[in-house]
Structure formats: C-alpha cells, structure tokens
Amino acid sequence: MNVSDLREEYTRFGLSESDLDPDPIEQFRKWFEEALNADLHEPNAMTLATATPEGKPSARIVLLKGFDERGFVFYTNYEGRKAQELETNPYAALVFYWGELERQVRIEGQVVRASDEESDAYYKSRPRGSRLGAWVSEQSRPIKSRERLEEKVRELETEYEDREIPRPPFWGGYRVVPEAIEFWQGRENRLHDRLLYRYSGAKWKIERLQP
Ligand SMILES: Cc1cc2nc3c(=O)[nH]c(=O)nc-3n(C[C@H](O)[C@H](O)[C@H](O)COP(=O)(O)O)c2cc1C
C-alpha cells in the first residue's frame, strides 16, 4: 500500500457566483437537501473543532440537529471536554464533508447554549434508550468498565420504570452562530471552487478564494 498514490479527480460539479443564494443559510439548505437526496450516510455528521483558551485545538464528530438564520445546533453533555472548552472559549468551527458530492462546507462562529425549552423539546423526541444514555454518561471522564456503564443504565431503568425521564441538567444544545461559511466544490486539477460568505456590517459578503 502506498498512501501517497491515493488520488481522486473531482469532476462532478462546479460552483459559480451566479449559482449562489445571497443568504448562506439558504445556500446551505440547498446543499444539505442535495446531500440528503444523494442518500449519503449521515449527511448531518460534522466535525466540530473547539480550543482551549490557550489555543490548543480538539475536534470530533457531532450530529447537526437543526439550522436556521440563528445558526447550527448540536446536542451534547455540558460537562465533557468540548463543553469545557466552549464554556471558556466560546468559538467553534464546523466542517461537513460530503465525499460523493465532492463538497465541503466550513462554518465558523461564536457558540451559545440553546434555550432550555429547545433542549427539552429535542430531548423528548429522542428514543428512551438515548435519553437514559445521556443520564449515565459523565462524558469524557474515565470509567472502570463497560459493565459499570450498563449497570448504571439498568439502575436508571428501574428508577424511571413508568415515569417520564427528564432532561439531565448537564445535557443540552449548543448553537454555532455563523460569522463565516465557506462552500467548497472539488474541481479538476485541484482548481477547486471556494466561495466564502463573511458577515460584516450587518450583511453577508461573498468572495471567491483561491483553491
Ligand atoms: C457519527 C458520530 C456522531 C456523533 N454525534 C455526537 C453528538 O451529536 N453529540 C455528542 O456529544 N457526541 C457525538 N459523537 C461522539 C463525539 O465524537 C465524541 O466522542 C464525544 O462527544 C466526546 O467528545 P469530547 O470528549 O471532546 O467532549 C458522535 C460520534 C460520531 C462518530
């Protein structure tokens, strides 16, 4: 195997200024719908990058659970590593990679917690098993064994046997409020299209970047 021989030509689509919606959220909606229609596996999976106040980055995948003019929402534990980084340095970057469409979207901005009402509504919509899972996981902390985790679920199952499971106070949504969104379309000979929206002076400005 020679990793350096792995090489793809990107030839499927182009992205021109005239294709773009002036509103990046609408542009995202269009690409996201195309990703859904292309039957990709988990098109809402995105890389979330955060950093400590000292600037040490970390990244992981989370699932996009909503987006609109206010931003891009995901749900997580408010005490794990990413949350600790976000609480002390409330900026993040998101990256979507839709390989079959030869597309990438990069989003950057400030991060705010979703409202309790919004987190409650989403938590209620989750399957019972996921709701219990949120309670038992002290996310990002070590645990002695897998058995201990499963035992905690069983204990909780008994406790909430015929009761509604409330949302844990340490679990909920974050919203990335975008100040920059870049749409990347792979092209031949690495001459890719990159269109960057930046929020400035209360409006979105678009510029083309070199590949
Ligand atoms: C496909 C996929 C989807 C995931 N979705 C989420 C999610 O929505 N929320 C979440 O907290 N973790 C999610 N995870 C787990 C995270 O990648 C990560 O392991 C976890 O959030 C702990 O990260 P942290 O220690 O940096 O806080 C997902 C992982 C994968 C591979």
The ligand as an SDF file (V2000), in Angstrom:
LIG
                    3D

 31 33  0  0  0  0  0  0  0  0999 V2000
  -21.2120    9.7330   13.7120 C   0  0  0  0  0  0  0  0  0  0  0  0
  -20.9840   10.2920   15.0910 C   0  0  0  0  0  0  0  0  0  0  0  0
  -21.9440   11.1120   15.6590 C   0  0  0  0  0  0  0  0  0  0  0  0
  -21.7530   11.6450   16.9380 C   0  0  0  0  0  0  0  0  0  0  0  0
  -22.6740   12.5390   17.4420 N   0  0  0  0  0  0  0  0  0  0  0  0
  -22.4640   13.1140   18.6330 C   0  0  0  0  0  0  0  0  0  0  0  0
  -23.3470   14.1330   19.1160 C   0  0  0  0  0  0  0  0  0  0  0  0
  -24.2980   14.5630   18.4280 O   0  0  0  0  0  0  0  0  0  0  0  0
  -23.0990   14.6460   20.3480 N   0  0  0  0  0  0  0  0  0  0  0  0
  -22.0410   14.2480   21.1060 C   0  0  0  0  0  0  0  0  0  0  0  0
  -21.8770   14.7470   22.2100 O   0  0  0  0  0  0  0  0  0  0  0  0
  -21.1670   13.3210   20.6580 N   0  0  0  0  0  0  0  0  0  0  0  0
  -21.3500   12.7540   19.4380 C   0  0  0  0  0  0  0  0  0  0  0  0
  -20.4500   11.8150   18.9640 N   0  0  0  0  0  0  0  0  0  0  0  0
  -19.3020   11.4490   19.8380 C   0  0  0  0  0  0  0  0  0  0  0  0
  -18.2070   12.5080   19.7450 C   0  0  0  0  0  0  0  0  0  0  0  0
  -17.4620   12.3450   18.5320 O   0  0  0  0  0  0  0  0  0  0  0  0
  -17.2350   12.4810   20.9440 C   0  0  0  0  0  0  0  0  0  0  0  0
  -16.6950   11.1910   21.0980 O   0  0  0  0  0  0  0  0  0  0  0  0
  -17.9330   12.8680   22.2530 C   0  0  0  0  0  0  0  0  0  0  0  0
  -18.8550   13.9270   22.0530 O   0  0  0  0  0  0  0  0  0  0  0  0
  -16.9170   13.2820   23.3100 C   0  0  0  0  0  0  0  0  0  0  0  0
  -16.1990   14.4050   22.8580 O   0  0  0  0  0  0  0  0  0  0  0  0
  -15.3640   15.3400   23.8670 P   0  0  0  0  0  0  0  0  0  0  0  0
  -14.6700   14.4310   24.8190 O   0  0  0  0  0  0  0  0  0  0  0  0
  -14.4160   16.1190   23.0150 O   0  0  0  0  0  0  0  0  0  0  0  0
  -16.3640   16.2520   24.5650 O   0  0  0  0  0  0  0  0  0  0  0  0
  -20.5920   11.3100   17.6780 C   0  0  0  0  0  0  0  0  0  0  0  0
  -19.6240   10.4850   17.0900 C   0  0  0  0  0  0  0  0  0  0  0  0
  -19.8100   10.0010   15.8140 C   0  0  0  0  0  0  0  0  0  0  0  0
  -18.7200    9.1610   15.1830 C   0  0  0  0  0  0  0  0  0  0  0  0
  1  2  1  0
  2  3  1  0
  2 30  2  0
  3  4  2  0
  4  5  1  0
  4 28  1  0
  5  6  2  0
  6  7  1  0
  6 13  1  0
  7  8  2  0
  7  9  1  0
  9 10  1  0
 10 11  2  0
 10 12  1  0
 12 13  2  0
 13 14  1  0
 14 15  1  0
 14 28  1  0
 15 16  1  0
 16 17  1  0
 16 18  1  0
 18 19  1  0
 18 20  1  0
 20 21  1  0
 20 22  1  0
 22 23  1  0
 23 24  1  0
 24 25  2  0
 24 26  1  0
 24 27  1  0
 28 29  2  0
 29 30  1  0
 30 31  1  0
M  END
$$$$
